[in-house]
Amino acid sequence: MSSTFTPFPSSSSVDADENEWWLRREISLIQNLLENEGELPRKEIGDRLGCKYWGPMRFRAALKQGVERGAFRKTGHNRYAPVG
């Protein structure tokens, strides 16, 4: 058996649990903003929540997963709104 070296740490269930915790938190932040403010464009959501500090691709993933999980909905090109 040969092993392959990789410079990246292996992922574990702890990593997956932590990533899911952060994703749920980010979705919740977006959901709360939309429930308080109503429909908003993607850029405004990102600016208000400081998503540029979240890490690469996290904001995009949170928007996609939030829609898929029913936390909020996409209403048009780069626009999101609360479910209710």
Secondary structure, DSSP 8 states (H G I E B T S, - for coil): ------SS----HHHHHHHHHHHHHHHHHHHHHHHHH-SEEHHHHHHHHTGGGS-TTHHHHHHHHHHHTTSEEEEETTEEEE--
